[in-house]
Amino acid sequence: MTPALWSCLVLVLLSGLAASGFPRSPFRPLRKRSLPEGVVDSTEVYSTKISCKVTSRFAHNVVTTRAVNRAEKAKEVSFDVELPKTAFITNFTLTIDGVTYPGTVKEKEVAKKQYEKAVSQGKTAGLVKASGRKLEKFTVSVNVAAGSKVTFELTYEELLKRHKGKYKMYLKVQPKQLVKHFEIEADIFEPQGISMLDAEASFITNDLLGSALTKSFSGKKGRVSFKPSLEQQRSCPTCTDSLLNGDFTITYDVNRESPANVQIVNGYFVHFFAPQGLPSVPKNVVFVIDTSGSMHGQKIQQTRDALLKILEDMKKEDYLNFILFSGYVTNWKDSLVQATPENLQEARTFVRNIQSSGMTNINDGLLRGISMLNKAREEHTVPERSTSIIIMLTDGDANVGESRPEKIQENVRNAIRDKFPLYNLGFGNNLNYNFLESMALENHGLARRIYEDADADLQLQGFYEEVANPLLTSVETEYPENAVLDLTQSSYQHFYDGSEIVVAGRLLDEDLNSFKADVKGHGAINDLTFTEEVDMKEMEKALKEQDYIFGNYIERLWAYLTIEQLLEKRKNAYGEEKENLRARALDLSLKYHFVTPLTSMVVTKPEDNEDQTAIADKPGEARSAIPSMAYLTNYQPPQTPYYYVDGDPHFIIQVAEKDDAICFNIDEDPGTVLCLIQDPVTGLTVNGKIIGDKIASPDSQTRKTYFGKLGIANAQMDLRIEVTTEKIIVWNGAVQSTFSWLDTVTVTQDGLSVTINRKKNMAVSFGDGITFVVVLHQMWKKHPVHHDFLGFYVVDSHRMSAQTHGLLGQFFHPFDFKVSDIHPGSDPTKPVATMVVKNHQLTVTRGSQKDYREDAGIGTKVVCWFVHNNGQGLIDGTHTDYIVPSLF
């Protein structure tokens, strides 16, 4: 957004639900009740809930759909949500039969190679794409086994912008079948107090709506609940089709006893400013209209209709003119004229006779309009306390005169010189919208796409209404010196009636007793200063409404607004400045888990015999809506392990230079935890806990022990992974995710990939260069002796440091050994030899172990030299040096 119109645009909260629960089809005829209630194509969506929490205009929305596959075979279940283009997705989870598969946010560039690979293989899917004027559609589908249940949960956040004096949430409702438990629930908390609250639905009569809808507000709290019964959802009394198909709209505003309101929570503040009752500042408007041949027909007629309606809204204090451009440029008057009744009547006649033909000379049309506004100000032919605006409408690209976009931008920038805003309206899709947006933004305006629909004239009128009533110009917000930092945009060319200015930032001193915020601006009659003082203790009491407040909402509001504004600035930045803006926006996007144009959300989906990771991106404006890509990948571990421990626990060290291997056992009591890997540089640690057989042997020489638990930790990432023979638990800080060995799932986040292959193995990778594989050995549950156990394989360690240690880790560094005097032993099949390693001379025996990565039942034979006595002489120190108190 631009400084000039940032606060007055409506960024409505449009959430749409089309959680079909079955493969989508464009048409479905009405059916009588021959099918079970709420079941379509054997899939029942039995619960859908849209939960909205709005605190101080910041909306936190969770869309949850639950479905069950009633078929006797696996079916695809799909989940669609339409959400605002201005919203940021913050979370997605998929739960199947109680197992949760999370989504994570990562830098988009990190996935570039996977994208290219997926595209080359044809494995692409549009998970987030444009859907209509203000929406993006989030789509994900998954195969669900017969009789299984699935839960989809999507979370997104957005700052609601005030538009024409109200905040609105549009919830797109489209469940596509009867839903036993359908509910929309919105809780609103506004510290200023709620002045009005309403709700309506486009798909249901007021009589039916009234019985399903409850709404109430008192003081600071408001609540809306919409719970239609199955009977109320029917499209007809005997139908099984749902009439829930349209918009559910919640509208509210707040009390404005004071023009400003400041809220402070946990060191972050937000400052809302929306004065009322001020006279409008007279405006000087030049309309620059494309009348080229491509505007012929309905477009030019809709433009005429819109301009005629706009003329009705002009105030007598305003000044105006029209510039028409095709292959050449013409204007209605030689200079701006006042909006007197006589001039307005003449203007209507001019507008009615506008025709279209010829080429498109954007450059000269804009420069003519800019020159006219500059001249009027210089010659004092417009009021001193007035503000100037230029509005251009075009449906195509420049193709005559100066047609280079970058040169047109330069010419316009040099002509305006920051004196007034430029608003660009792009009619349809056959134009360079990015050029229009970039040019508007660098001149303190904005761009708006006008869609080629029957209501295009209403779209044009609606835009004009947003800028028709400026109440203040040159608006500046000021705060105590050296008291704040990281401010969002704090100066605006205009404040428009019905809008709101929002500024957020951080406090340097959280222990302030009071906080003062000033807003200064030029009004129609005089200069104004609005002051808001906050008593911090009173503020703390006022915001103790934990049921309605979600987390550090002001901090998230600040992050949302900062990212949004950094991305806008980036569109007109170059070189190092552009990269710095990108880096700042990216850091905040990752820190606060927002899906923005710089990040991707990784959605993990379990599929039959394949682990699939889908990356969802946020699309941007372009000539047409381009679906963003998702990639599907299948993990394949390297073929040759270098170091592993499996079985009773047998440690195997493959020495590539020798094309040979060394092995040893560790004999310790069940319950002992051993350090396998410890790297102080990367922060990685792997420990294993020993288990015994169900019936313990009294003879330590014959007893069998194995690893039953593994703990993998990364201190730098604040990450822990506990692997048992039943489940895998992943802790990201205090956040816990639990998976089963019955799952096939990939969890991906920055610097980490965890892939579980159902009932087989699990791969853990820390970036490029560190990969472990854990193998699951499953015994017959009623086996009289043996338990299930784990094997641990290091398949890539080249990024681990030279300081790495542990029973396995010490061998990551190059070492040498020599074997001599090979002769028969007591067992003719196992020769004995002398080995010199680490300055020790050892007696070793030739034997073999198994590599179970490919097949946990049979394994592959690996021949090795066995070092006796718990690896004494081969490992540094003694084996008891590697005993640690716990897995983590």
C-alpha positions, -999 to 999 in steps of 0.1 A, spaced: 0 0 0 10 36 -4 14 62 23 -14 82 7 -41 56 9 -27 30 33 -53 35 60 -84 39 40 -85 7 19 -107 -21 30 -87 -53 33 -117 -74 40 -114 -107 58 -126 -131 32 -124 -167 44 -141 -193 22 -148 -228 30 -153 -255 4 -143 -285 24 -158 -310 1 -146 -342 16 -148 -358 -19 -134 -352 -54 -147 -319 -66 -172 -317 -94 -186 -285 -109 -222 -297 -110 -242 -319 -87 -280 -323 -93 -304 -322 -64 -310 -356 -48 -338 -370 -27 -330 -386 6 -320 -420 -9 -284 -415 4 -275 -415 41 -277 -380 57 -246 -359 51 -227 -386 30 -216 -379 -5 -196 -403 -26 -190 -424 6 -173 -395 23 -190 -377 52 -180 -342 63 -195 -344 98 -180 -312 113 -170 -278 100 -161 -249 122 -148 -215 114 -135 -199 145 -126 -162 144 -109 -142 172 -106 -105 165 -86 -84 190 -80 -48 182 -87 -53 145 -62 -82 142 -81 -113 131 -69 -149 140 -90 -174 120 -90 -212 123 -110 -233 97 -114 -269 109 -131 -297 89 -136 -333 100 -145 -361 76 -147 -399 76 -144 -423 47 -175 -445 48 -163 -465 17 -148 -500 18 -117 -487 1 -94 -457 3 -108 -424 -11 -94 -390 -18 -107 -363 6 -101 -327 -4 -101 -295 17 -105 -260 1 -105 -227 19 -108 -193 2 -89 -167 21 -80 -130 15 -51 -122 -7 -40 -98 21 -40 -126 47 -10 -146 58 -14 -183 64 3 -192 97 -4 -229 102 -18 -260 86 -22 -294 102 -36 -327 88 -47 -353 113 -55 -389 103 -68 -414 129 -52 -393 156 -18 -388 140 -10 -352 132 10 -341 101 21 -305 105 29 -277 80 60 -256 84 71 -223 69 105 -220 52 123 -196 28 110 -200 -7 145 -200 -22 155 -230 0 131 -251 -21 142 -239 -55 161 -271 -65 132 -293 -54 108 -271 -74 129 -275 -105 132 -313 -100 95 -316 -94 86 -296 -125 110 -317 -146 91 -348 -134 57 -333 -139 50 -334 -101 34 -301 -97 2 -289 -80 -14 -256 -73 -20 -255 -36 -25 -217 -33 -38 -198 -62 -59 -167 -70 -96 -172 -67 -117 -142 -78 -110 -105 -70 -99 -106 -34 -94 -143 -27 -68 -170 -28 -78 -206 -27 -59 -230 -4 -64 -266 -16 -50 -299 -2 -62 -335 -7 -51 -368 8 -60 -404 4 -79 -417 35 -82 -454 42 -115 -471 45 -132 -462 78 -106 -437 87 -112 -401 99 -93 -370 88 -92 -335 103 -80 -305 83 -71 -273 102 -59 -241 85 -50 -209 104 -45 -175 89 -42 -139 102 -50 -105 89 -53 -69 101 -88 -56 93 -88 -22 76 -116 3 82 -136 10 51 -164 35 49 -166 36 87 -168 -1 93 -147 -33 97 -160 -63 77 -153 -100 77 -166 -119 47 -166 -157 53 -171 -176 21 -193 -206 30 -195 -236 7 -195 -270 24 -211 -287 -7 -231 -311 15 -251 -313 46 -229 -311 77 -241 -325 110 -221 -299 130 -216 -267 111 -207 -236 130 -193 -201 125 -181 -185 157 -166 -150 160 -154 -134 192 -145 -97 190 -126 -78 216 -121 -41 211 -106 -20 241 -124 11 227 -157 -6 230 -179 -19 203 -205 6 189 -223 -17 164 -222 -53 154 -242 -70 126 -242 -102 106 -260 -114 75 -258 -142 49 -264 -140 12 -276 -176 9 -304 -177 34 -336 -158 41 -337 -135 72 -363 -157 88 -341 -188 86 -310 -168 95 -327 -154 126 -333 -188 141 -297 -200 134 -279 -168 142 -271 -152 176 -252 -119 179 -246 -97 208 -222 -71 220 -217 -52 253 -188 -29 262 -156 -43 247 -169 -77 237 -190 -89 208 -200 -124 197 -216 -139 166 -226 -175 163 -242 -192 133 -252 -228 138 -277 -240 112 -294 -274 118 -295 -300 91 -331 -290 83 -320 -253 80 -292 -263 56 -314 -281 31 -319 -264 -2 -355 -277 -2 -375 -296 25 -369 -330 8 -334 -323 -5 -300 -336 7 -282 -307 -10 -271 -277 11 -281 -241 5 -250 -229 24 -233 -214 -6 -223 -177 -4 -211 -150 18 -215 -147 56 -207 -111 65 -199 -97 100 -197 -59 103 -187 -39 133 -172 -6 144 -158 8 177 -166 37 199 -147 68 191 -150 91 221 -114 101 213 -100 103 177 -71 81 187 -64 50 208 -31 35 219 -27 0 232 5 -15 247 12 -51 255 46 -68 263 67 -40 249 48 -35 216 23 -7 209 -4 0 183 -18 34 176 -52 37 159 -62 71 146 -96 80 130 -110 115 138 -146 123 130 -166 154 124 -139 173 105 -148 192 73 -135 177 40 -104 193 25 -112 206 -10 -96 184 -37 -83 190 -72 -88 159 -93 -76 151 -128 -90 120 -144 -66 105 -171 -87 81 -192 -76 56 -218 -98 59 -249 -78 36 -271 -95 11 -294 -93 -17 -269 -117 2 -246 -144 0 -272 -178 -14 -263 -188 -23 -227 -156 -9 -212 -160 26 -224 -197 26 -216 -190 14 -180 -163 41 -177 -188 68 -189 -214 55 -164 -189 56 -135 -177 91 -143 -212 104 -145 -219 89 -110 -186 104 -97 -196 138 -110 -228 136 -88 -205 133 -58 -183 162 -65 -185 190 -40 -186 227 -51 -153 234 -34 -136 208 -56 -118 214 -89 -116 189 -118 -106 181 -153 -105 152 -178 -75 141 -199 -82 116 -227 -54 96 -243 -53 72 -272 -27 77 -300 -28 114 -290 -39 134 -259 -69 157 -255 -84 174 -225 -118 188 -216 -106 222 -204 -72 239 -206 -70 241 -169 -88 228 -138 -123 243 -132 -144 245 -101 -172 220 -96 -200 245 -100 -234 233 -111 -228 248 -146 -194 233 -150 -207 199 -138 -235 199 -163 -210 207 -191 -187 179 -178 -216 154 -180 -221 163 -217 -184 158 -223 -183 124 -206 -214 111 -225 -195 119 -257 -163 101 -249 -155 76 -277 -127 50 -281 -102 45 -309 -65 44 -317 -34 35 -298 -23 39 -261 0 68 -252 1 65 -214 33 87 -210 19 118 -226 -16 114 -210 -1 113 -175 24 141 -181 -4 164 -194 -25 157 -162 5 162 -139 14 195 -156 -21 207 -152 -21 201 -114 13 216 -109 4 247 -129 -29 252 -109 -9 251 -77 18 274 -89 -7 300 -103 -29 298 -72 -60 290 -92 -70 264 -67 -76 269 -29 -44 271 -8 -58 245 17 -67 219 -10 -51 186 -20 -44 173 -55 -51 138 -68 -45 122 -102 -65 91 -112 -56 71 -144 -76 43 -159 -62 21 -186 -68 -14 -201 -35 -20 -219 2 -14 -223 17 17 -238 23 12 -276 29 47 -290 51 76 -280 73 67 -250 64 30 -244 92 18 -222 77 12 -187 109 22 -168 112 55 -188 75 63 -182 80 57 -145 110 80 -145 92 108 -163 62 106 -140 83 105 -109 103 136 -120 71 155 -128 51 148 -96 81 152 -73 62 138 -42 36 166 -43 5 145 -47 -5 109 -52 -11 89 -84 -38 62 -84 -37 37 -113 -68 16 -122 -60 -13 -144 -91 -25 -164 -90 -63 -170 -60 -86 -173 -44 -77 -206 -20 -51 -191 12 -48 -171 -3 -46 -137 31 -47 -120 41 -16 -139 10 3 -129 14 -7 -92 51 2 -91 45 36 -107 16 43 -83 35 32 -52 65 53 -58 42 83 -62 24 77 -28 -7 62 -44 -18 27 -52 -30 5 -80 -64 -13 -82 -75 -39 -107 -109 -33 -122 -124 -66 -132 -142 -69 -166 -176 -78 -151 -211 -62 -153 -203 -42 -121 -171 -26 -134 -188 9 -132 -195 2 -95 -159 -9 -89 -148 25 -103 -173 44 -82 -163 24 -51 -127 33 -56 -135 70 -60 -156 70 -28 -126 59 -9 -107 90 -18 -136 114 -22 -134 129 13 -99 138 26 -101 152 61 -64 158 67 -33 162 46 4 158 55 -4 136 85 25 129 108 25 107 140 50 116 167 61 97 199 84 106 228 120 110 216 142 79 221 112 60 234 103 38 203 119 19 175 110 -3 145 80 19 137 57 10 108 48 38 84 42 69 105 34 96 79 7 98 53 -2 123 26 -39 120 33 -63 108 59 -97 99 42 -131 99 60 -142 64 70 -107 50 71 -81 46 99 -44 51 103 -26 23 121 10 27 134 28 0 154 62 -2 170 84 -14 199 91 4 232 127 9 242 117 11 278 90 -13 289 89 2 324 74 36 313 47 50 336 30 68 307 32 71 269 22 100 247 13 99 210 7 130 188 -9 132 153 -4 164 133 -21 173 101 -34 201 79 -72 204 79 -96 222 56 -95 253 79 -65 250 101 -36 228 113 -45 202 139 -27 182 166 -43 153 183 -27 140 215 -34 106 232 -18 99 266 -17 64 281 -14 54 318 5 22 316 -10 7 348 -45 15 336 -37 0 303 -25 -32 319 -58 -36 338 -79 -29 307 -63 -56 287 -67 -84 311 -92 -102 290 -74 -135 283 -104 -153 270 -106 -129 240 -69 -121 235 -47 -146 216 -10 -145 225 10 -114 219 -15 -100 194 1 -65 192 35 -80 185 20 -101 157 0 -71 144 33 -51 143 50 -80 124 21 -83 100 21 -46 92 59 -44 90 61 -73 65 33 -58 44 50 -24 42 85 -38 36 71 -58 7 55 -27 -8 87 -7 -5 107 -35 -21 86 -32 -53 103 1 -60 137 -5 -45 169 -14 -63 202 -31 -56 214 -33 -20 183 -15 -7 160 -40 -23 180 -69 -9 179 -54 26 142 -49 25 138 -85 13 160 -98 41 141 -79 68 107 -91 55 120 -127 52 134 -128 88 101 -116 102 81 -140 80 101 -169 93 101 -157 129 63 -152 130 55 -182 108 38 -162 80 34 -174 45 43 -144 24 57 -139 -11 91 -147 3 82 -179 21 66 -213 14 45 -235 37 55 -271 36 25 -293 38 32 -330 46 9 -355 31 10 -393 37 4 -412 5 4 -449 -4 40 -461 -4 53 -426 -10 62 -397 12 50 -365 -4 59 -330 7 39 -302 -9 51 -266 -8 25 -239 -10 34 -204 -20 16 -171 -19 9 -159 -55 11 -123 -65 -7 -100 -90 3 -106 -126 -13 -104 -161 -35 -134 -150 -38 -156 -120 -9 -181 -121 -13 -211 -98 17 -215 -75 36 -247 -76 40 -275 -51 65 -302 -53 63 -339 -43 95 -356 -32 104 -392 -21 134 -396 2 160 -422 -9 189 -427 15 225 -431 2 234 -466 -7 265 -471 15 265 -465 52 298 -457 68 290 -462 105 261 -480 122 250 -499 153 224 -526 151 215 -559 167 231 -569 200 244 -538 198 270 -544 171 290 -513 161 302 -514 125 328 -489 112 334 -490 75 368 -477 64 365 -467 28 402 -463 22 407 -500 32 375 -513 16 371 -531 49 352 -528 82 358 -530 119 331 -541 144 327 -544 182 300 -550 207 291 -531 239 279 -552 268 260 -531 293 230 -536 315 195 -527 302 186 -492 310 221 -479 303 223 -449 280 253 -446 257 266 -416 238 268 -425 201 275 -390 186 284 -357 202 295 -326 182 300 -294 202 303 -273 170 271 -283 152 253 -289 186 242 -324 175 240 -353 200 227 -388 196 223 -411 226 209 -446 228 191 -465 256 198 -503 260 170 -528 265 172 -565 272 152 -596 262 118 -603 279 135 -631 299 169 -619 311 198 -644 310 217 -646 343 249 -651 323 263 -618 310 282 -637 284 251 -650 267 225 -623 273 212 -602 244 208 -564 245 197 -539 219 189 -503 215 152 -496 224 153 -458 224 173 -432 206 175 -395 214 186 -371 187 191 -335 197 203 -302 180 210 -276 206 214 -248 181 179 -255 167 164 -262 202 152 -295 187 148 -330 202 137 -362 186 129 -392 207 126 -425 187 111 -456 204 99 -488 189 63 -475 191 65 -438 182 86 -408 173 82 -375 193 96 -343 179 100 -312 201 106 -278 186 113 -259 218 83 -266 239 61 -276 209 56 -313 206 46 -334 176 40 -372 179 41 -397 151 36 -435 149 56 -461 130 23 -468 112 27 -434 95 44 -425 62 52 -388 67 78 -362 61 83 -332 84 104 -304 69 115 -271 84 146 -249 80 177 -271 83 157 -303 91 140 -331 73 124 -361 91 110 -389 69 91 -419 84 86 -449 62 58 -469 76 70 -499 97 104 -497 81 128 -469 88 132 -432 95 156 -407 80 167 -376 97 187 -350 78 202 -317 91 207 -298 59 231 -311 32 258 -333 48 243 -349 79 219 -378 75 209 -406 99 186 -435 93 169 -454 122 157 -490 113 128 -505 131 130 -543 139 96 -557 147 93 -590 165 63 -613 167 43 -597 195 39 -630 213 76 -639 210 86 -655 243 120 -638 244 126 -608 221 114 -572 221 112 -549 191 145 -529 188 162 -502 167 192 -499 145 210 -466 139 229 -458 107 251 -428 98 248 -424 60 263 -389 57 285 -371 82 308 -349 61 294 -317 75 301 -327 111 331 -311 128 365 -325 136 356 -323 173 328 -349 170 331 -378 195 310 -407 208 311 -444 202 304 -438 165 313 -401 162 350 -406 169 353 -426 137 340 -398 115 376 -386 113 401 -405 91 421 -432 109 442 -461 98 447 -497 108 469 -526 97 460 -563 99 487 -590 99 494 -626 109 461 -639 98 457 -675 109 429 -701 117 412 -697 150 393 -721 172 364 -717 148 377 -726 113 352 -702 97 365 -672 117 402 -665 112 422 -646 138 447 -618 132 467 -590 147 455 -554 142 475 -523 149 452 -493 154 455 -461 174 489 -472 187 474 -504 201 481 -540 191 450 -561 193 439 -596 186 409 -595 162 386 -622 147 371 -622 112 334 -623 113 303 -607 98 273 -586 108 242 -575 90 232 -542 73 194 -540 77 187 -507 60 171 -523 29 155 -552 46 149 -552 84 141 -590 83 170 -605 62 197 -578 59 228 -577 39 260 -594 51 289 -571 60 323 -588 67 344 -571 94 373 -575 119 358 -580 154 375 -562 183 369 -579 216 363 -566 251 338 -538 244 361 -524 217 390 -518 241 420 -504 222 399 -493 193 376 -468 210 391 -438 229 392 -446 266 369 -473 279 333 -480 270 321 -468 304 333 -433 294 304 -431 270 277 -438 296 254 -407 300 226 -401 325 197 -397 300 187 -395 264 188 -357 264 
